[in-house]
Protein backbone atom coordinates (compact mmCIF):
# COMPACT_ATOMS: atom_id res chain seq x y z
CA UNK A 1 0.00 0.00 0.00
CA UNK A 2 1.44 3.42 -0.97
CA UNK A 3 2.26 5.88 1.79
CA UNK A 4 0.57 9.28 2.03
CA UNK A 5 3.56 11.00 0.39
CA UNK A 6 3.27 8.70 -2.59
CA UNK A 7 -0.42 9.54 -3.00
CA UNK A 8 0.52 13.22 -3.08
CA UNK A 9 3.05 12.50 -5.82
CA UNK A 10 0.41 10.60 -7.80
CA UNK A 11 -1.98 13.51 -7.44
CA UNK A 12 0.65 16.01 -8.51
CA UNK A 13 1.55 14.14 -11.67
CA UNK A 14 -2.06 13.34 -12.48
CA UNK A 15 -2.76 17.07 -12.29
CA UNK A 16 0.15 17.75 -14.64
CA UNK A 17 -1.49 15.53 -17.23
CA UNK A 18 -4.30 18.08 -17.52
CA UNK A 19 -2.20 21.27 -17.53
CA UNK A 20 -1.15 21.36 -21.19
CA UNK A 21 -4.52 20.36 -22.70
CA UNK A 22 -6.46 22.76 -20.49
CA UNK A 23 -4.15 25.72 -21.23
CA UNK A 24 -4.37 24.94 -24.93
CA UNK A 25 -8.17 24.73 -24.81
CA UNK A 26 -8.48 27.99 -22.86
CA UNK A 27 -6.21 29.81 -25.32
CA UNK A 28 -8.19 28.44 -28.26
CA UNK A 29 -11.54 29.44 -26.75
CA UNK A 30 -10.36 32.95 -25.90
CA UNK A 31 -9.04 33.42 -29.44
CA UNK A 32 -12.21 32.02 -30.97
CA UNK A 33 -14.33 34.36 -28.85
CA UNK A 34 -12.25 37.39 -29.75
CA UNK A 35 -12.37 36.46 -33.44
CA UNK A 36 -16.14 36.28 -33.26
CA UNK A 37 -16.31 39.57 -31.36
CA UNK A 38 -14.03 41.52 -33.71
CA UNK A 39 -14.81 39.68 -36.95
CA UNK A 40 -11.22 38.56 -37.52
CA UNK A 41 -9.68 35.16 -38.25
CA UNK A 42 -6.13 35.28 -36.88
CA UNK A 43 -6.66 35.68 -33.13
CA UNK A 44 -7.59 32.02 -32.67
CA UNK A 45 -4.17 30.97 -33.92
CA UNK A 46 -2.33 33.55 -31.83
CA UNK A 47 -4.13 32.66 -28.61
CA UNK A 48 -3.78 28.95 -29.35
CA UNK A 49 0.00 29.41 -29.50
CA UNK A 50 -0.08 31.49 -26.31
CA UNK A 51 -2.07 28.75 -24.56
CA UNK A 52 0.39 26.09 -25.66
CA UNK A 53 3.32 28.22 -24.47
CA UNK A 54 1.62 28.82 -21.12
CA UNK A 55 1.03 25.10 -20.72
CA UNK A 56 4.66 24.24 -21.40
CA UNK A 57 5.89 26.96 -19.04
CA UNK A 58 3.65 25.63 -16.28
CA UNK A 59 4.82 22.05 -16.91
CA UNK A 60 8.45 23.12 -16.75
CA UNK A 61 7.90 25.07 -13.53
CA UNK A 62 6.10 22.18 -11.84
CA UNK A 63 8.63 19.51 -12.82
CA UNK A 64 11.72 21.63 -12.11
CA UNK A 65 13.58 20.32 -9.07
CA UNK A 66 13.39 22.57 -6.04
CA UNK A 67 16.60 24.08 -4.69
C-alpha positions in Angstrom: 0.0 0.0 0.0 1.4 3.4 -1.0 2.3 5.9 1.8 0.6 9.3 2.0 3.6 11.0 0.4 3.3 8.7 -2.6 -0.4 9.5 -3.0 0.5 13.2 -3.1 3.0 12.5 -5.8 0.4 10.6 -7.8 -2.0 13.5 -7.4 0.7 16.0 -8.5 1.6 14.1 -11.7 -2.1 13.3 -12.5 -2.8 17.1 -12.3 0.2 17.7 -14.6 -1.5 15.5 -17.2 -4.3 18.1 -17.5 -2.2 21.3 -17.5 -1.1 21.4 -21.2 -4.5 20.4 -22.7 -6.5 22.8 -20.5 -4.2 25.7 -21.2 -4.4 24.9 -24.9 -8.2 24.7 -24.8 -8.5 28.0 -22.9 -6.2 29.8 -25.3 -8.2 28.4 -28.3 -11.5 29.4 -26.7 -10.4 33.0 -25.9 -9.0 33.4 -29.4 -12.2 32.0 -31.0 -14.3 34.4 -28.9 -12.2 37.4 -29.7 -12.4 36.5 -33.4 -16.1 36.3 -33.3 -16.3 39.6 -31.4 -14.0 41.5 -33.7 -14.8 39.7 -37.0 -11.2 38.6 -37.5 -9.7 35.2 -38.3 -6.1 35.3 -36.9 -6.7 35.7 -33.1 -7.6 32.0 -32.7 -4.2 31.0 -33.9 -2.3 33.6 -31.8 -4.1 32.7 -28.6 -3.8 29.0 -29.3 0.0 29.4 -29.5 -0.1 31.5 -26.3 -2.1 28.8 -24.6 0.4 26.1 -25.7 3.3 28.2 -24.5 1.6 28.8 -21.1 1.0 25.1 -20.7 4.7 24.2 -21.4 5.9 27.0 -19.0 3.7 25.6 -16.3 4.8 22.1 -16.9 8.5 23.1 -16.7 7.9 25.1 -13.5 6.1 22.2 -11.8 8.6 19.5 -12.8 11.7 21.6 -12.1 13.6 20.3 -9.1 13.4 22.6 -6.0 16.6 24.1 -4.7 
